[in-house]
Amino acid sequence: MLDWVASLPLWQATIFLFVVVFFRAQLTFWLGKFMRKGLIKSKFGKSGQNAEEKRAGIAALEKYGWPVIPLSFLTVGFQSVVQLGAGFLDWNWLKYTLAALPGYLAWGFIYAFGGLALFRSITNGSIGLLIIALIVAFLVWAVGAVIVKKLRTNG
């Protein structure tokens, strides 16, 4: 589909993919912000809006969670959840964007350098897809366990 990107010099392909991931991640971030606004206005959102536990949890994620944003761009699939979550937690746009810039650059470089081709070759066989699914499931579980542990120690 985007074979013409592979034909570009590395620096041009990296810049093009940087712009692509910038807009995709920003859209996901803003979608999360709009979802939060809708939830807060709903009956469910208003009932728990002022809960101290929620504020402490959000503060803990803001304090410890920003490194997850650029690192998420080194994963497949998990990055969208992180971008959506940052918007849903109502992160400041500038703080989010500054945290994400290294991730945008890394993603653009990795994909321009052939990361997508490597991923496709691994997933062509069903065993490769199973291995990747298990790795992603483990990573999601590990990140969740770390977040829960930090929330319990701070709350």
C-alpha positions in Angstrom: 0.0 0.0 0.0 2.7 2.5 1.0 5.5 1.0 -1.1 6.4 4.4 -2.3 7.4 5.4 1.2 10.0 2.6 1.2 11.4 4.0 -2.0 12.1 7.4 -0.3 15.5 8.2 1.3 15.5 7.2 4.9 15.3 10.8 6.2 12.3 11.7 4.0 10.5 8.5 4.9 11.1 9.2 8.6 9.7 12.7 8.3 6.7 11.5 6.4 5.9 8.8 8.9 6.6 11.2 11.8 3.9 13.5 10.4 1.5 10.5 9.9 1.9 9.3 13.5 1.7 12.8 14.9 -1.8 13.3 13.4 -2.9 9.8 14.2 -1.8 10.1 17.9 -3.2 13.6 18.3 -6.5 12.5 16.9 -6.6 9.6 19.4 -5.6 11.9 22.3 -8.4 14.4 21.4 -10.9 11.5 21.1 -10.0 10.6 24.7 -10.5 14.2 25.8 -14.0 14.3 24.2 -14.9 10.9 25.7 -14.0 12.3 29.1 -16.2 15.3 28.7 -19.1 13.2 27.7 -18.6 10.9 30.7 -18.4 13.7 33.2 -21.6 15.2 31.9 -23.4 11.9 32.2 -25.2 10.7 35.3 -22.5 8.1 36.0 -19.7 10.6 35.6 -21.3 13.2 37.9 -21.9 10.7 40.7 -18.2 9.9 41.2 -16.6 13.1 39.8 -15.3 14.4 43.1 -14.0 11.1 44.5 -10.7 11.6 46.2 -9.5 8.2 45.0 -10.0 9.2 41.4 -8.0 12.4 41.9 -5.2 10.5 43.6 -5.1 8.0 40.8 -5.0 10.6 38.1 -2.3 12.5 40.0 -0.2 9.3 40.3 -0.6 8.5 36.6 0.4 12.0 35.7 3.4 11.9 38.0 4.7 8.4 37.0 3.0 7.8 33.7 4.5 10.3 31.2 7.4 8.0 30.2 4.9 5.4 29.0 3.8 7.8 26.2 7.0 7.8 24.1 7.7 4.1 25.0 4.2 3.2 23.7 5.3 4.0 20.2 7.7 1.1 20.3 4.7 -1.3 20.6 2.1 -2.4 18.2 -1.5 -1.8 19.4 -0.7 -0.6 22.9 0.2 2.9 21.7 -3.4 3.7 20.8 -4.6 2.8 24.3 -2.0 5.0 25.9 -2.8 8.0 23.7 -6.5 7.6 24.3 -5.9 7.2 28.0 -3.8 10.4 28.2 -6.7 12.3 26.6 -9.2 10.6 28.9 -7.2 11.6 32.0 -7.4 15.2 30.7 -3.6 15.7 30.3 -2.4 19.1 29.3 -2.0 19.1 25.5 1.5 20.7 25.6 2.7 18.2 28.2 1.3 15.3 26.3 2.8 16.5 22.9 6.2 17.2 24.4 6.2 13.7 26.0 5.1 12.1 22.7 7.6 13.8 20.3 10.4 11.4 20.9 8.0 8.5 20.4 6.8 10.1 17.1 10.4 10.3 15.9 11.2 6.7 17.0 8.1 5.3 15.4 8.8 7.2 12.1 12.4 6.0 12.1 11.6 2.4 13.0 8.9 2.1 10.3 11.0 3.9 7.7 14.0 1.6 8.4 11.9 -1.5 7.8 10.2 -2.3 11.1 6.9 -2.9 9.4 8.4 -5.4 7.0 10.0 -7.2 9.9 6.7 -7.3 11.8 4.9 -8.6 8.7 7.4 -11.4 8.2 7.0 -12.5 11.9 3.2 -12.4 11.7 2.9 -14.2 8.4 2.8 -17.6 10.1 0.2 -18.4 12.8 2.9 -19.3 15.4 4.5 -15.8 15.0 1.1 -14.2 15.5 0.5 -16.3 18.6 3.9 -15.4 20.0 3.2 -11.7 19.4 -0.2 -11.9 21.0 1.3 -13.6 24.1 4.0 -10.9 24.4 1.4 -8.1 24.1 -0.8 -9.7 26.6 2.1 -10.1 29.0 3.2 -6.4 28.5 -0.4 -5.1 29.1 -0.6 -7.2 32.3 2.8 -6.1 33.5 2.1 -2.4 32.9 -1.3 -2.7 34.6 0.3 -4.5 37.7 2.9 -1.7 38.0 0.2 1.0 37.8 -2.0 -0.7 40.4 1.0 -1.1 42.7 1.9 2.6 42.4 -1.7 3.6 43.0 -1.9 1.5 46.1 1.3 2.8 47.6 0.4 6.4 46.9 -3.2 6.2 47.9 
